[in-house]
């Protein structure tokens, strides 16, 4: 019965666990739990580092609510309705079969669709929004077991539209999602370019890097003066035709096999294998961390390849870690990175995991970390077997001072009192009180960050 998050940060022992086979069973389970006075939470892959899914009541797994329900073609792509428990890697494959793709993705595809959108998974790209901005409608089971279908087509200010706003990104605070309608685009290729640059070139020129590419993120090993930038650009029609031609026939099959072998080498041996070995050494002998980081930075190299969008955007993560990430006003990014670097140098804190930098466009989603502003993201990580609290506490102070907003699915210490300046929490509380007056979907984390509606 015990549930533990992927990063090992929280464990729960719910009174009951259930995996409904369909929406009707989900509805009945919620209604029964509410009648018995049990709280209800849903869990997918457990990739949130917070206690978002922790409950002492009923814990629901939505894996059976998966797959494509419908596809409605549009001039720009399609509206695709999928079961809320569909894992992102499954969704990507289902879309690819239909010549479609997501506009943006995070860099992990193990999560469920419901979990990813509910915690604010955002990906990267100066002209791209997070996953919640791609949601056009949801079906949500509310506190009395009723299934409510709401969407962005509902009238602004109406109860339906306000429920949609909190359901598409709201930590499951208004109900359990059963289905999600996504606005997707025709399948496309991305050219991925990895390049090692001096620290100062990236920090001083980060706006040009963000704005000059479809997607961009950067990685920095603390204590080194180099960053790896990873830029993705959409391949044009001529490039796509050349790519498709290169994959035909025996020669194409051999090239595909070679690319698959190189990808396996990069991801499983050089990335996950080598990183895992480095982390084990770092945990056993922390004083080696500066040398390990210098080695990691030294072996980074430039590389370019072309592949379908989801295969470029997503990376496999087999080395376990814990993570904190904050969204910042873009103008604050350079100062934050400089201050973080200074603290790491002065403190002597040993951090073998790279710091990650990303960006997104502003949006109008009520609880989005990019709400109302172009955002840069800084994520700090630590190997799960090494201490992280002092590092994360120091980083969080720097992020908060710069006007940062914590990622809802990653470690932080903020509360509703702190977050009210960033989000319309009174509106969120009003919606919650209407659709869940009995507090069926509350837990300690929801109460802490959204308040006790």
Secondary structure, DSSP 8 states (H G I E B T S, - for coil): -EEE-TTS--EEE-SEEE--SSHHHHHHHHHHHHHTT--EEEESS---SSSTT--SSEEEE-TTS-SEEEEEEETTEEEEEEETT-BHHHHHHHHHHTTEE-S---S---SBHHHHHHTT----BTT---GGGGEEEEEEE-TTS-EEEEETTS-TTSHHHHHHHHHHSSTTSS-EEEEEEEEEEE--EEEEEEEEEEHHHHHHTHHHHHHTSSEEEEEE-TT-SEEEEEEEEE--HHHHHHHHHHTSHHHHHHHHHHHHHHHHIIIIIIIIIHHHHHHHHHHH-GGGHHHHHHHHHHH---EEEEEEHHHHH-----S-EEEEEEEEEGGGHHHHHHHHHHHHHHH-----S-EEEEEE--B--TT-TTBTS-EEEEEEEEETTS--HHHHHHHHHHHHHTT-EE-TTS-----HHHHTTTS-HHHHHHHHHHH-TT-TT--HHHHHHH---
